[in-house]
Amino acid sequence: MAGDYDLVVVANRLPVDRVEEPDGSTSWRRSPGGLVTALEPVMQREDGAWVGWAGTPGDPPEPFDAEGVRCVPVGLSEQEVEDYYEGFSNGTLWPLYHDVIVAPGYHRSWWEAYVRVNERFAEAAAEQATEGATVWVQDYQLQLVPRMLRRRRPDLSIGFFNHIPFPPFEIFAQLPWRKAVIDGLLGADLIGFQRAADANNFTRACRRASNLPARSGRIRLDAEGGREVRAASFPISIDFAALDELAEREDVKARAAEIRRDLGNPEHVLLGVDRLDYTKGILHRLKAFEELLDDGGVKVEEASLIQVATPSRERVEQYVQLRQDVEVTVGRINGTHGTIKNTAVHYLHHSYGREEMAALFLAADVMLVTALRDGMNLVAKEYVASRHDERGVLVLSEFTGAADELGQALMINPHDIDGLKDAILRALRMSPREAGRRMRSLRRRVGDHDVQRWAASFLQALADHHTTEAAVSVA
Ligand code: GDG
């Protein structure tokens, strides 16, 4: 049975959050985030529907319209939130795909829930898509959906985008269900990754785990009449124009100045902004800063580090541990180096509105992105987009997808603490001329490759591939 929508996005979460109004009624507000921004114009133009979880366990609300998009909620029970979301998605796949920074858990009950929930998403998407529609599935929580969807609806054009890294086969091979995951993804026509290296890792996994002929990002499926799946990189980005404009607003600039004043107008302000996640290298960053204070490279009267650590996955064990480790470390640094007047590390376990984030970016002389592994890292791009004044220095980990594009950042290996300290000192001492030259180049790159371009190029590549495949199958 076909539905009414020409473009269906399938993602773990809907693009809106439920808000309780003072009168007890509920309404929906657009959630912050690049994906929503990127897809909103296409969704409105193409008559789009968005299939996703509404964020609270229990029976799903009825489908509704919000922000010009048809929202189709998928329900998850309490147990499924534990097993599919916190378990298999965030306790198995997340660490496995991020270089096993912590040990992944392999539990059959988690896997069974993952399969069941993926079926539910596929079912819902199949019901919404019109004959020959395009369905775009997002991220690691839904890797089985492309195959499940193709079985139900071979008429569809199916795309998949993986927001996180795809690991080398030697790591991926740990997954007891590796063949099923590959087969799930191969239900798509086009599989997008952040970096070329991720697409290569995937193609290699197809060869090694499933013995499929695969090269140059094309995987041939002889069992399906020689159908070809394409795997390629489509580096995601941000809404550059919107952030650029926000950071130029007088109230945002005034707030940035106020932040510096409240810190006591130190010579240098350093900033980290991350979800509180072990992939982000927050402890490595703190260690480098602590050592700089210890050995006098940086003085607490001259420099402050603001670390925003947005609460995340608070019921997953390793996140509870990480929070403790970060808080102990910050306490030690401030206890040792702080004075009545000066605080070394301002640790903020909160989330903030867009305006405040833009003001923080504007207030920071040095932005520290020290992830141990990161699909892209949008924060690095957001910092650049906020710096219309062409000031500020970005220190960026080689292990982010963003490093492939942002060559004018100061590149670091977060495991090399001495190297990280050197880069921080270099950033603090950089001449305005050099910083300006680097920032201009970074801004050109992000400005030219924004999230709108990302979405358009993925959808164009999907349409092209589908057309070519159709021609092959007719011939
Ligand atoms: C995954 C991949 C990939 C954070 N705290 C607040 C806030 N944020 C915003 C940031 C940024 C976003 O959240 C985080 O995006 P990142 O890319 O940095 O990291 P992940 O959350 O791990 O995202 C990543 C991304 O997907 C997209 O494909 O780049 O590699 O891991 O936009 O600014 N925003 C507001 N308040 C906060 O407190 N308003």
Boltz pocket constraint, residues with backbone or C-beta under 6 A from the ligand:
constraints:
  - pocket:
      binder: B
      contacts: [[A, 32], [A, 33], [A, 34], [A, 163], [A, 164], [A, 236], [A, 273], [A, 274], [A, 275], [A, 310], [A, 350], [A, 351], [A, 352], [A, 353], [A, 354], [A, 357], [A, 374], [A, 375], [A, 376], [A, 377], [A, 378], [A, 379], [A, 380], [A, 382]]
      max_distance: 6.0
